[in-house]
Amino acid sequence: MEPLYVIKVGGAVVEDEQQLKQLIADFSQLKGKKVLVHGGGRRATKVAAALGIESKMVGGRRITDADMLEVVTMVYGGLVNKNVVAMLQAAGVNAIGLTGADLDVMRSHKRPLKDGVDFGYVGDVDYADGDKLSMLIEGGATPVMAPLTHDGNGTILNTNADTIAAEIAKALARHYDVTLVYCFEKAGVLRDADDENSVIPVITADDFSTYKTNGVISGGMIPKIENALNAIDNGVGRVLITHCTDLQATHGTTIL
C-alpha cells in the first residue's frame, strides 16, 4: 500500500510563532500523502481566562462545560485551524481544515461519568470515516483536523487531539501504509523531564505500565501512549513520539 503520514502536533507548537513557521516549512517538505492533526489547548486556556472562564483538567484531559465548549469550538475549529490552513496554502500545500462534523468524518458520544468525574461536552470516538478522508486525499487535498467531533445530533464535542490522530490513522490503515507521528516540544518520551538526552527509545505495553506506576510517564503523556498502543493494535504500521522538527521520525520514541 502507498505510504501516508498522520502527523499530530501539540498546541505548544502551533501557538508559538517561530515553531509554527518551522512546522509549516517541514510539513510542506514532507513527501507523499499526509494528514495534520493539531491541538490548541494552551490558546483555549488563554482565551477562556480572558473571558473569565476557569479551565479544569483531570488526568491530562480538559473538563468542558457549556461555556468552555464555545471557547474550544472557536479556538480549535476557527482561530488555530484556519491559521494553520492559510499558512499551509502559502507554503504550497492544498490544505482543508476539518472538524469531525465536516463530512461526518468523525462521530463521538458524550463521555459518561468516569470515576465520578463529569467531563462535560467531551467526546469518546465512535468511528472515523477513512473512506471520506481518503477521497479528499486522493483528490489532492491535505486534511488538517481540529480536535472537535460531533454526536450526530447537533452537538460539537471536545475530543483529545491524540485520540483524533489515532482514530484517523486507524481508519486510513485500510487504504494506506500509515505512520502515525506524535510531535511536540520534546525529543521524545523522556526518562527525566529535565534532560532532553534521556529519551526512551522504545516503549511496549508492559513498559508503559511500569513507567506509569513509577511516575516516569504521567499527565498528558498517558493518553498519548494509550492512543499509540491502540493504533498499533488496529493496523497502523508505525507510531512514533518525537520532536516537532523531526516529522519523518528519525529519532524519538517508538511505540511497540
Secondary structure, DSSP 8 states (H G I E B T S, - for coil): --EEEEEEE-HHHHTSHHHHHHHHHHHHHS-SEEEEEE--HHHHHHHHHHTT---EEETTEEEB-HHHHHHHHHIIIIIIHHHHHHHHHHTT--EEEE-TTGGG-EEEEE---BTTB--BSBEEEEEE-HHHHHHHHHTT-EEEE-SEEE-SSS-EEE--HHHHHHHHHHHHTTTSEEEEEEEESSSSSBSSTT-TT-B-SEE-HHHHHHHHHTTSS-TTHHHHHHHHHHHHHTT-SEEEEEETT-TT-SSSEEE-
